[in-house]
Amino acid sequence: MSEFDAEVIIAGAGPTGLMLAGELRLAGVSAIVLERLEEPMQQSRALGFSARTIEEFDQRGLLGAFGDIDTIPMGHFGGLPVDYGAIEGGNFGVRGVPQSKTEAILTDWAVGLGVDLRRGYEVIGIDAGDDGVVVQATGPEGDLRLSAGYVVGCDGARSVVRKATGIGFSGVDATMEMKIADVTGVQTRIRPTGEVGEAGMVVVLPLGPAATRVVVYERDAGVRPTHEPPTFTEVADAFQRVTGEDIHGATPLWTSYFTDASRQADTYREGRIFLAGDAAHIHLPIGAQGISAGVGDAVNLGWKLAAEIKGHAPEGLLDTYHTERHPVGAGVVNNTLVQRSLYLGGEEMGPLRELFAELLTIDEVKRHLVGLVTGLNIAYDVGPGDHPLLGRRLPKQDLLVDGTKISTYDLLHQGRALLLDVHDNAGLRDAVGEWSDRVRTVTATRHDTQAPAASLLVRPDGYVAWASGDGSADGLTEALTRWFGRPPRR
């Protein structure tokens, strides 16, 4: 690390920043996280995460910390019901998990790995050079001036890092607003997937045994000209106008709002500065895609940034963060805009809803939309080959390793690349031997004989970079070099 205060400085300790920090520490890279809030936020805009994020947390051994969670097999696309079991591993995600709990779990994990988390410090300036970046921040002990090899902005929609770097944030301004209130003592029906009426739409969700979340969209209300949250009276007034029900007697715990403003950073990388999470993309929060897109950014970037810092990244590896994740972010922005029109549009959207309802009876369409909103259909360009798993996520399957049952995700807890040899082929293991400092080799047999029989090279983010159905090593050396650089000189 030499002259730097840390190898990487991360602005923002939300789920994206914390996940990235933990990923870097797994790879032995030092990280400082600067968070403007002095205490963890107890309120939660997000109340869950999608199917792919369940898998990513499982890959790092974090899923058990959430306790008993139930996945939801049925969900919706723009208010139209969809069976998310249309694709393998598909579900509507986890609901009822406050973002505050997710952040607490990720904080314990990251800090336990050695992340330097500094609360109460807000980034106010960045000076990037050819050899490093200087970050200026202000906080409880005055101004800080910290240096690092790289900086990652995970600091939200109004990202200081993005603005200071001059990266464009293209998209559309808000056209509608949804008001939120968490309350106790409310007397109204639960409406977990929303209820649309002539005047607008409401969602009512239980938040544990005592509290309830109320979300209300009033069709003709427009967007308030402020960043301040609405008062509870404003929320209750809107709820009454939309539903005819009076909830003014409830006790408010917290109010907030969100809009359909939809934007994406023009580039996710500018030299030594990167963007991730809401700093890179914002959209109407439908289907818990926000947290999931941010966590996916972090898992994709972490191992690549670590490889560059450690000195063994192949040329252009850091650029693949943008080329892989920017299309994913664009897909989230686009599908949420489509869902907004279907879900919240007026009578003029009736023909479009009817057409989508008809399309959703077609299995291929259903699988495509489910894969799109869950992140389960992400496919990266990892190189030549025609195996169906190539470029896609590693499925969770049970294996036998030295007679012990273990899952494929258990093998990724260390955040290292993996050569999974199910053919007991010494040639495969010998080929990977020169990369043994970067790639873990595991010889296993399938616990489930119905599982696909393929030897796989898996990136640390859980995506398959090479596959062999017959146990041959053809193309393995090229894949190792493409993703993990040249082997060290002997």
N, C-alpha and C positions, 0 to 999 in steps of 0.2 A: 504494500500500500504506500509506503514511503512518505511522500510529502503531503498526502491528502488526509483530511480529517476522517473520511470514509471513502470507500470505493464507489458507493452509490448513495445519493441523497434522494429521498422520496418525500414529496410534498403531499400530505394527506394520509390520515389513518382510518379511512373507511375500509370496507372489505377489499377493494382493489389494492390499495397501498399496503395493507397488512399482509395480504396473500403474496404480493410481490416480494415484500421484505423477507417473509419466511422462505420463499423459493430461493432467494439469493443466499440466505444463511445455510440452507441445506447444501449449497454448492461451495460453501466456505468463503463467501464474499461478504465484506462488512457493509452494513447499511445503517444510516441514520434516517429516521422518520420524523418529520416536523408536522405537527398537528396544531391548528390554531385553537381548537377547543381545549380548555384546561382540564375538563373532566369528560369521560365518555358520555355520549348522548344517550339518554334513557328512552326518548321517544323514537318511534320507528316508522318511517315512511313505507319501507318495504316489509312485507310479512312472509317472505319465503324465497325460494330459488328454484331453478328449473332442473330438469332431469340430468342434463350434462354436468351441472354444478354439483349435484349429488355425487356423480361419479368422480369428479375432480377432488372433492373433499375426501371421498373414500380412498382415492389413490394416495393420499398423504396421511391416511390413518386418522382423519379428523371427524369422520362421520359419527363415530360412537359418542363423541362429546355432546352431540345434540340430543342424546337420549332416544326415547321411542318416538320415531317420526313415521307418519303415514303418507305414502305417496297417493296421488289422486289419479285414478285411471281415466276418468271422464273429465273433459274440460270443454273449452270453446275456442273458436276462432272468430273474433269480431261479434261475439254473442251467439254464434251458431254452434250447437252442440257437436262435439267431436270425440270419438273414442281414441284416446292417445295410445292404446295398446296396438294401434295399427302398425307400429314398427317395434322391433325387438328392443326391449328396455324402455319403451316409451311410457311416459306418464306426464300428467299436467304439472308435476313438480311437487314440492313441499310447501304447504301453506300453514299459517299459524306460528311460524318461527320469526319473531321480531328481529329486525336488523341489529338491534342492540345486543341480542344474544349471539348472533353470528359474529359481530365485531369483538365481543368479549372472548369467544372461543379462539378466534384468529389472533387476538392480542396475546393471550396466554401462550399460544403455540409459537408465535414469532419472537416474543420476548424471551421465552424459554430457550430458543435457539441462539439468543445473543443479539437480537436486534436492539439498537439504541433508539427508544421511543421518547421523544421530547414533546410534551404537551404544552399548550399555551404559546406556541411559536408559529407566527404567520410569515410566510415568505413574502418579501416586499420587493425583491430585485434579483436579477440573475445576470452574471457576466460570463459568457461562454467563450472559451479560447480553443486553440488547436490541441492543447495538452490537458485541459481540464475545465471545470466549471466552478465559479465562485457564487455562492448563494448568500444573499442577505436576508435576515429574518429579524423580527422583533418579538419580544416576549416578556415574561415576568422578571427576568434578570437583565433586561435591557436588550440592546441590539446584538445580534450574532453575525459573524462572518465565517462561513464554513466552505471548505473546498472539497471537491470530489472529482472522480474521473467522469461520472455520468450523473445526470439528474432526470428523475421521472416525475412528471406532473400527474398525480392522482387526486387533484384538488378540486374536482367537481366542475359543474357546468360553467361557473364564472372563473375558471382556472387562471390564477395569476401566472403560472408557468407558461401556459399557452399564450396569453396576451403578451408577456414579456419577451417571448421568443418570436412573436410576430406571425404565428401560424394562423391561417385563415380558418374560420368556423362557418362553413357554408350550410345553408338550409333555409328553413321557413320560420317566420315568427309565429307566436301563439295566436290562435283564432278562438280558443275556448279555454275555460278554466274549470277545474273540479275542486271543490272545497272539501276538506277533511276535518273531522272532529272525533277524538277518542273521548268517550263519556261513560259515566255510570248512571244507573237509574233510568235508562231510556226505556220507554214502552213502545216498541215497534217490532214488526216482523223481521226475521233474519232473511236477507236476500244475498246469498254468498256470491252468485255470479251476475248480479245486477238485475234491475227491473226497469224496463224502458217504458215511458209513457209519452203522451203528447207534449208535455212541458219539459221533459228531460229524462234523466236516469238517476237512480240511486242504487248504492251498494250498502248493505248492512252486514257486518261480520262480527262474530264473537271474538273477544280478546281475553281468553281465559274465563274464569268463573264470574267475574264481576264487571268487566269493562266491555264496551262495544265500540266498534269503529263504524262511523257513518261517513259515506262519501256521496256527494250530490253534485250533479251536473244540471244546470239550468240552461235550457237551450238558447234563450234570447238574452242571457245576462252579459255576454261578452267577457272581456278580460279586464280586471281591475288594474289601474295604472300605478301599481306599487309592488314591491317585493315583500311587503309585510304580510304576515298571515291574516286571514279573516278573523273577525271576532266570532264567538260561538253564536251570538245573536244573528249574525249574517248567515251562518251555516243553517241554523234552525229556521230562519225565515225562508231561505231557499228550499229547504227540505219540505216545508209546509206548502209552498207554492207548487212544488212538483208532485207531491203525494197527497196533499190535503191533510196530513197528520201533523200534530203539534208535539214537538220534542223539546220545547223551550224549558220544560221543567227538569230536564236531565242536568247532571253536574259535569261540566267540561273538565277534562284532564289536559287536553292539548289540542291545538288547531293548526292546520297547515293547508297547503294547496299544491296542485301541480297543473301544468298546462300541456298543450300538444305541440309546443315549440320543438322543432326537430332539426338538429344540426349535427354535422360531422366535421372533424378536423380535416383539413385538406391533406395533411400528411401526419403520420404518427411519429415521425422522426425528423429532427433537424440537427444534424451533427451529433453532439453528445447529449442531446435533450430528447426525451421521449414523452409521449402522452398515453394515458390508459384510463379506462373507465369513463365516468361522466366528463372528464376533461377532454376526451376524444370523441364522445358521441352522446347526444341527449335525445329523448323521444318520449312519447306518451307512455306511462308505465302500465303496460298491459301484459299479464302473464309472467311477472317476475323476471323479465328479460334484462332489466338494467343491471342488477347485481351479477347475474350470470354472465353477461357480456364482459363486465369488468374483471371478474375472476378469470374468465377465459383469456383476456388480454394478459393478465399477470402471469398465468401459468405458461403462456406462449413466450413471453419476453424474458422471464427470469433465467432460464437455463441458457438462453442465447447470450444474454448480457454477461452472465458468469463465464461462459466459454471465451468471450472476447477479453475479459479482464484477466483470465488465467493464461491467455496467450495461445490457445489452441483452436480458436474458432476459424473455420474456413472462410475464405474471402466472400464477402457478401452475406454472411449469416445474419448480421444485425438488420440488414435491409429486408430480410424475409419477415420480420415482425410486421412491417407495414403491408407487404404484399399478401400476407396470410390473413391478418386481422382486419384490415380496412374493408375488404369485401364482406366479412362477417358483420361488422358494424353497420355497413350500408344495408345489409339484409334486415337487420333489426329495425333500423329507422324506417325502411320502406314497408315492412309488414305491419308495424304499429300504425302507420298512416292509413294503410288499407283497413285495418281493424277499426280505427277511429271512424272511418266513413260508414262501415257496416254497422257498427255498434251505436254510434251517437248521431248519425245522419238522420234527417227527417224523412218525410214520406217519399221524397224524391229518390231515396236509396232503396225503396221497396223492390223494384225490379232486380237490382244488383244482389240484394239479399236472397231473393228467390233463385237467381242463377247460381250463387255460391252454395246454397243449400242443395241444389241439384248436383253440382260438381262434387260436393263432399260425399256423395254416395258412390263415387268412383274410387276404388282402393288406391290407385296410384296417386291421385290428387290428395287423398287423405294422408297418405304416407309422406308426401312432399311437404304439406303444410305442417304436419306434426313435427317432422324433422327440422323444419325451418325455425319454428318458435322454441323448440327445446334445445337446439344446438346439436342434436344427435346426428344430423346429416352433414356436418362440416366435413369437407374433404379438401386436403391440401395437396398441392403439386409437389410430391416428394421425389419424383424421378420416374424412370421407365419401369414398366411392369403392368400386368393385367390382373393381379390377384384382387379379389373383391375387398379385402381389408386394406389395401395399399392407400395411404394417405388419410385413412379414417381412424376413428377412435378404437382402442383396444377393448374388446368385449370383456366383461367380467365373467370368468370361468374358473372352476375349481380344478386344480392340478395336484399331482402327487410329486413331491420333491423329497427324495431320500425317504420315501414311504410316508411322508407327512402331508396331510391335506392342506393346501394353501391356495389362495385365490391369486389371479393375475394382478389384481390391484394391490395386494399385500406386497408384491414384488417391486412396486413403485414407491413405497413409503420413503425411501431414501432420496428420491428425486434424481436418480441416476438413470441413464439410458440402459436398455436391457436387451440382451440377445437371449431369446427364449428358444431353446433347442428341444423340440419334441421328437426328434428323429434319432437322438443319441448318436450324433454324427461328429466324430472327432475333427473332421475337416472344417466344420463350422466353428468349432471352439478354437481351433488353431488360427483361423482367419481373423478372429476377433482378438486374439491374444495380444497383438501389438497395440490395441486400443484399450487394454485392460484397466488403464488409469481413468478411463471415461465411460466404459461400457461394462456392465455387470453381465456375466454369463450364467444362465441357469438351465440345467438339464432337467426336464420334467416329463412325466407322462400324464395323459388326460385322465382326470377322475371321472369325467362324464364322457363316455365313449361316443356320444352323439355330437360332441363339440368338434368344430373344424380342426383338422389335423394339419397345422402349418407351423413351421419354424419362423419366428418373427424377430425383426429388429425394431425396437420400440423407442421412440424419443422420450426424454424425461417428461414431456407434457402428455404422454399417453397416446400419441399418434404413431401409427405403424409406418416406418420408413422403408422397410424391405420385408418381403414375404416369400417363403419357399414351401410349396405344397408337397414336394417330393424329397426334401432334405438336401438338395444340391445347394452349393454355395455360389451359384452364378449370380453375379451382380452385387454380392455382399460387400466386397472391398470397395467398389465404387460408391455404394450407399454410405458406408462408414466414412469415407473420405469426404463425401458431399456434406454430411451433417456434423461430423465430429473432427474434421481436419486431418492433417497428416499425422501418422503415428510418430511418437518421439524417437529421435535418433538414438540408436544403441551405441 
